[in-house]
Amino acid sequence: MNYNEALSYIHSVCWKGSVPGLSRTTELLRRVGHPERTLKFVHIAGTNGKGSTAAMLASILEEAGFTVGLYTSPFINRFNERMQVNHSPISDEELSELTAWIRPHADTMDDAPTEFELITVLALEFFRRRRCDIVILEVGMGGALDSTNVIDAPEAAVITALGMDHVRELGPTLADIARAKAGIIKAGCHVVSYGGSAEADPVIEAVCLEKGAVLHRPDFDRIVPGNFSLSGQDFSYGDYTDLHIPLAGVYQLRNAAVAITAAEVLQKRGWHVTAEHIRRGLAATRWPARFEVLRRDPVFIVDGGHNPHGIQATADSLQRIFPDRKFVFVTGVMADKDVESILWLLVPMAERFYTVTPDNPRAMKADLLAQRIGALGATALPCASVADGVAQAMAFAGADGVVCAVGSLYMSGEVRECFLQE
């Protein structure tokens, strides 16, 4: 099996009609020898900030000298990004060999695994073979029934910022969503919760009490912002001074505080992580498509915000760096998102929209999105492709303008490709 054949097999797995649950993942893990039982984990759930927090913590642990696995979704430019060891994605050859190895196990199951379940088991076996000291494991959706939740009690369970997303699957209230995310909390484990929600916090506290888990919360009042620019931001957090993250989104300081709190939990559990490891790890963090600056003439930013909570964070970052400015937006969205709320946040800031159709079957068509924006009183032009939208937006903005591509992580890779090819 070559690389293209491996991807074709992985993506051909049909999930429709599968009942949510952990039984298929558990069965496939049994068939391949339970690689998850040889590994230690930090398990991360949440609505927004999961990936950024995971990347920061992985970078901190790598600076501390550990072999660190990182499992995230979705990928931005290449599928291989979903499973990495010390910043290096799985190679094409390794992915091909692993997929050929696992296929007979998956194909002979009466209840076949879904695509995400298959990928999760592939990643766990990859991390086992690479002898990872610890794996930062990001939940795909929810928590309780997510395929990553087959692990035993992690070194730390982290719940990042919560918001209204995936309500059809997780429930119509923030308390329902918190209950699903809190499903990653295991008996006696340590929990780091972003907190700050009057509706969600009591749910997480109750689950911790029920499971005998120890709850830790970052104190965001201890964050002292410093220099802030498109290149990143300086800050202090409690006793940690002279910190820097090369991530410009204003929301990233709170994600950094969550990562620091998780690192402190690991310290208490015997992992050798020092203040200097934290400082160097944060400074070395790389995480594409999260308020990432791709160009400066005009300024072109791509951000993966894709729900109202995430879009609000993007808007706050734009307004802090460019006060009193209007922006040119390249926008594509999934039709099953809260499109109306997303647009209400962006329209007041917009000079013009260029709408695109992300490469995903759930995507809203560019012309329909343009109509929705036009109905709100803004100018929106549908584009034939993401590359076309990028080109038109830059031409309209001119050298002194500011363009932001936002609305879906699924289009971020195509946006980045337009600049990587320059």
N, C-alpha and C positions, 0 to 999 in steps of 0.2 A: 504494500500500500504506500503510495507516494503522498506528498502533502496535500495536493488538491483532492485526491481520493479520500483522504482522512477528513478534510473539511466537508466534503460532499456527504460523507456518511454521517458526521455529527449533525449537520444541518437538516438531514433528511428525516431525522427522528421526529415522529409526530407526537405532539402533546395533547391534541384536542381529544376530549372525552376521558382523559385521565383524571381520576379522583385525587384531589389533593391529599398528601400524606407522605410519610417517611418510609413506607414499607418497601417501595421499589429501590430506593437508595440503599436501605439496609440490606436488602437481598443481594444487590449487586456488590456491595462491600463484602458481604460474606463470601461470595463466589470468588473474589479476587484476594481474599486473605486479610481483610480488615486493616488496610494501611493507616486509617485514622487512629487506631489504637497505639501506634508507634510514635505519634506526634503530640506536641503541645500547642495550644491555640490561644489567641485573643480573638474572640468572636464579636463582630461589629454589626449591629442593626441600626435602623433609623430611616427617616425620610430624606433628609438632606445632610451632606457633610460626611457620609460614610467613607467615600473614597478618599477624600482629602485627609481625614483623620487617620485612615488606614495607612496612607502613604507617609504621613509624618511619623507615625509610630514605627513603621517598618524601617524608615531611615534612621531613627534614633537607635533602634536595636542593631541595625547593621553597623552603625558607628561604634556600638559597644562590643563589636567583634563576633556577633552571632550570625549563623547562617539562617536567613529569614525568608520564608515563603510568603507570597502575597497573592491572594485570590480576590479578584474584583470583577465587576460587570457594570455596563457593557464595555467592550473594547472601543478604542477611539479610531485607530488606523489599521491595526492588524489583530486578528483573533488571538495570536500568541500572547498579547499583552495581558490576557485574563489570568495567566498563571506565571509568576515570576519568582526567581530566587536572587536575592541581593541585586535588585533592579534589572536583572537580565531575564527577558521573556524566554519561555520554553522554545527551543530551536525547532525548525521545521522537521528535522530528522527525528527528534525525540517525540514530537507530537504524532508523527506518522507511525512510529514503532509502537507507542502506547495505544493508539487507536486500534491498530491491527491486533494487538494483544488483548484488548478488552472486548472487541467485537463479538467473539464467540460466546462470551459470558452474557453479554447483553441480549444477543439475538435469540438465545435459548430460554429466556425468561418468559413465563406465561403472561405476566403483566409487564410489558416492556417499559424501560425507563424513559422519561421525557428527556428532551435535549439538555436542559439545565441539570437534571440529575446525572446524566451521563458525563457532562463536563465536570461536575463537582467530583465525581469518583475519579475521573482522569487526573484532575488536579491533585487530589489527595495521594494517589499513587506516585505522581511526579514528585511531590514533596517528600514522600517516603524514600524514593530512590535517591534523591539529592541529600538525604539525611539532614533535613532542616532541624535546627534547634527549636524553632518556634514558627508558627504560621499565623499570619494575620488574615482571618477568614471573614470576608464580607458577605452578608446575607444578600440573596437576590431580591426577594420581596417578602415582607412580613417578618416572620421569625419562627413562630411555633411550628408551622408546617413547611418551612423552607428546607430544601434538601441539605443545606449546610448544618441543620440542627440535629444531625445524627451523632455528633461528637459528644463525649462525656463532658463533665464540668471543665470549662476552660480556665486558663490562668486568670483571665478577666473577661467579663461580658460587658461590652460597651454599647450604649444606646445614645445615638447622636440626636440632633434636632428633629423634632417630630412636626409633621404638618399633614394637611389633608391631601392625600394622594393614594391611589389604588383603593378608593373607597368601595368599589364594587366587590373587591376580593376580601378586604380587611374589615369593612364596616363603615357606617355613615358618620361616626363621631370620632373625635380625637381620643376619647377613652377606649373605643374599640380598637383603634389603630395601636394605641399604647399597649393594650392587652396582647395583641398579636406580636408586637416587637418584643415584649417582655417574655415571650415564650422561649427566648434563648437563655433565660436565667435558670441555672441548675442549682440543686441543693448545695448549700454551703459555699458557693462561689463568691467572688468579689465582683461587684457591679459598678461601672462608671456611667452615670446618667447625666446628659447635657442639662436636663431639667428646665425649669422656668415656665411650665405650663400648669395652670391651676386645674385643668381637666385631666391631663395625662400623669402628672407627678404622683397623685394618690394611688393610681393603678400600679405604677412601678413599685412604689413603696409597699403596697399590700402584697405583691408577688414576692418581693424580697423577704418580707416578714414570714410569709407562708413557707418559703423555701429555706429559711435560715441563711440567706445571702447577706453579705455586707455591702451596704450602699455607700458610694463615694460620689460627691458632686464637685465639679470645679467651681471656684468662686470667681465669677467674671468681674466682680468689683476690684479684684487684685490686678486686673490687666491695666497697664499704663502704656498707651500708644505713644510711639515716637515718630520718626520720619516715615513718610508715606508717599509712595510714588508708583509709577507703572512698573518699576523694577522690583517692588516688594515693600516690606514694612519692617521697621524696628519696633521693639516693645520690651516691656518687662512684665513678669508675672510673679508676684510675691517676691521670694528670695532669688528668683532667676532674673538676672539683669543682662543687658546687652544682647538680647535675643533678636534674631532676624529670620524672616521667612521670605523666600523669593516668590511669594504668591500675593497678588495685589488686591484680591477681594477683601472688603472690610470684614466679612463674615469669617475669614480665615483665622483671625486672632482667637475667636471663641473655639474654633476647631482645634487650634494649637493648645489651648488650655485643657481641652478634653484629652488630647494626646499626652500632655505632660502629666495629667492626673493618672492616666492609665500606666504611664511609665513609672510613676511613684508606687502604684499598686504592685507592679512587677518587682520593684526594689524590695518591697515588704515581703514578697514571696520568694526572695532569695536570688533574683536575677541581678547580676552586677551591671547596673546602669547608673552612671554618675551625672551630675549637673553638666559636666563638659560634654558627655555623650549626647545629652538632650540638646545642648546649645548647637553642637556641630550637626546633629541629625536634622534639626529643624532647618538650619541654613542650607543643608544639602537636599532638601525635599524637592522632588520633581513630580508634578502632577498636571498633565496636559488638559486643555479645554476647560479649565476652571479659572475664569477671568484671565485667560492667557493672552498676552500681547504678541501678535503675530507680525505686526508692522507698525511703523511710526509716521509714515508719510503717504497717505493719511494714517492716523492711528486706527488699527484694526484689532479688535478684541473678540475672542470667541469664548463663550461661557456656556456651560452645560445646563444652566437653569431650565427646568422643564415643568415646574408646578408653581402655583402662586407664591409659596414660601421662598422657593429658590429664585424666582424672578424678582421678588422684592429685594432680596439680597444683592442681586445683580444691579438693580436700579439704585440702591443705596451706594454701591461702589462707584458707579458712573457719576452720580451727583456729587460725591465727595471729591473725586479727582477733577471733574469738569463741571464746577458749579455754574448754573445759569446757561448751560449749553443745551442745544437740541442735538439729537443723534439720528444717524441713519441706521436702520435695523435690517439685517438679513434674518428672516424669521421663518421657521418651519416648526410644526407642532404635531403631536399625535392626536388623532381625532377623539380619543377616549380621555383626554386630559380636560381640566377645567379651563377651556380655551377663553371663555368670556372674562374670567378673572385675570388671566394672564394678559390679555389685551388691554383691559382697563388700567393695568399698571404701566404698560409700555406706551400707550397712545399719547398721554400728556407730555412725554419726553421726546416724542418723535418728530423729526423733520420729514421723514419719508420711510416707508417700508418697501422692501423687496422680498416677496414671499417665495418660498421654495417648497418642494415636496421631498422630505427626508426619505432615504432608502429603507423603508420599513412598511410592511403591509398595513400597519395601523395608522400610517401617516395621513393627515388631512391634505387634500390636493391644494396646490398653490393658488389656483384660481378661486376656490371656495374660501380659503383663508383671506385672500385679498378682498373678497366681497364682505367678509365679516369685519375686517378692519375699516373698509370704506363706510360701512353702516355706522361706525362709531365716529365718523367725521375726519378720518385721516387718509392721506394718500398712500395707496399700496399698489404696487405693480407686480403681477405674477411673472415668474421667470421659468424658463424651460429646464434649468438645472441649477444645482447649487453653485457650480462654477460660474454660470451666467449671472446669478444673483450677486456673487462676490464681485465680479467685474463691473457690473452696473452700479453697485453701491459705491465702490471706490471711485469710479468716474464721476458720479454725482457729488460725492463728498468733497473731492478735490484734496490738495495737499494738506490743507489746514483742518479738514473735517475729522469726525470721529465716527467710525462704523463699529457696530456691535452685532455679532451673529449669536442669536440666542433662541431658545425655545425647545431644543431637543438635543440630547447627547448623540442621537443617531445621525445627525447631520454634521456634528463637529469634526469627525474624521475627514469628510469630504472638504470642509472648509479649510482644515489644516493642510490637506493635500495641495490646495491651490497655491500655498506659500512654500511648502517643502520642495515643490518642483522649480521654484525660481532660482 
